[in-house]
């Protein structure tokens, strides 16, 4: 079974109270994922800038 279809099937069978908890959890996961992506982009930018600086210093 496709992953999303399996998740949908499980979610459709959950009581409302569990849905509230699940939604809160998914929002936390989404936020962490966005933060990790931002940090990775920032690190990539820093490394690129450091490489340029090191190239200039080596000449």
C-alpha positions as a printed Julia matrix, in Angstrom:
59×3 Matrix{Float64}:
   0.0    0.0    0.0
   1.24   3.47  -0.79
   2.55   5.3    2.26
   0.18   8.28   2.04
  -2.81   6.01   1.48
  -1.89   3.96   4.54
  -1.48   7.1    6.64
  -4.81   8.44   5.38
  -6.53   5.19   6.28
  -5.17   5.31   9.82
  -6.04   9.0   10.25
  -9.59   8.38   9.03
 -10.05   5.84  11.83
  -8.72   8.0   14.67
 -11.05   9.66  17.2
 -11.19  13.47  17.22
  -9.11  13.74  20.41
  -6.28  11.83  18.76
  -6.54  14.0   15.65
  -5.87  17.1   17.72
  -2.73  15.52  19.18
  -1.65  14.28  15.77
  -2.09  17.74  14.24
   0.0   19.33  16.99
   2.72  16.73  16.47
   2.74  17.18  12.69
   3.05  20.96  13.08
   6.09  20.44  15.31
   7.67  18.11  12.75
   6.95  20.59   9.97
   8.56  23.42  11.97
  11.68  21.35  12.75
  12.0   20.34   9.1
  11.79  23.97   7.98
  14.39  24.99  10.59
  16.75  22.21   9.48
  16.41  23.27   5.85
  17.15  26.88   6.78
  20.2   25.85   8.82
  21.5   23.69   5.98
  21.14  26.59   3.54
  22.9   28.94   5.97
  25.75  26.47   6.44
  26.12  26.04   2.69
  26.32  29.82   2.28
  28.94  30.13   5.04
  31.06  27.36   3.53
  30.86  28.97   0.08
  31.92  32.33   1.52
  34.78  30.7    3.44
  35.94  28.93   0.29
  36.01  32.24  -1.61
  37.99  33.85   1.19
  40.45  30.98   1.39
  40.93  31.1   -2.39
  41.69  34.83  -2.22
  44.12  34.38   0.68
  45.98  31.59  -1.1
  46.76  33.8   -4.09
